[in-house]
Amino acid sequence: MAVRAVVFDIGGVLEKVGAPVWAQRWRALLGMDSDQFQAALAQVDPDGRIEIGTMSEDEYRHRYAQVLGLTEEQEADFLADMWDWYCGEPDKQLIDYAASLRPRFRTGILSNSADGARREEARRYGLPDLVDEIVYSHEVGLAKPDPRVYALTCERLGVHPPEAVFVDDVPVCVEAANACGLLGILHETAEATIARIGALLPV
């Protein structure tokens, strides 16, 4: 079957996400060492509710404040810093390439996400205008590498799994996509990913 759609992950692919410098700043501000800080953060969402949308932005914001002992002002600043890190910086080369695929190919985004991601990524990078479909895990209640989320993405794009290329920077997510019949590509650099997608597209 010929490829008819290309799907991208966001963090680490369309967005370059660096080391969490914000965490270092907050550790110093709160007088915590790395182990204390990580232990506190682990209490925010031990059951993985954020990614599947059963914990709202307000809820996890208050959980961060509770486990870290933040003041109301610090709570707002902490979340702002977190979103700055989460959204990283746009990989302009890959974003421009994704835009160039339309309308010849259907394009989509499949991202493990948190409540608030659509707002932040739309405001910063206009991602909803970049592709035909965005599947955020917190909005659909399914997160990669669950096979059902790949099937849902293909359904929304109107293609069969073998007709879809999927790009992610996490090996287990690429492996799961391949197991579901999609053509998975492990992202390392924009140049390499663009070349690998191009090799799969029909002439």
Summary of the structure (lengths in Angstrom):
residues: 203
radius of gyration: 18.0
end to end distance: 13.3
largest distance: 58.3
contacts: 619
relative contact order: 0.19
helix: 52%
strand: 14%
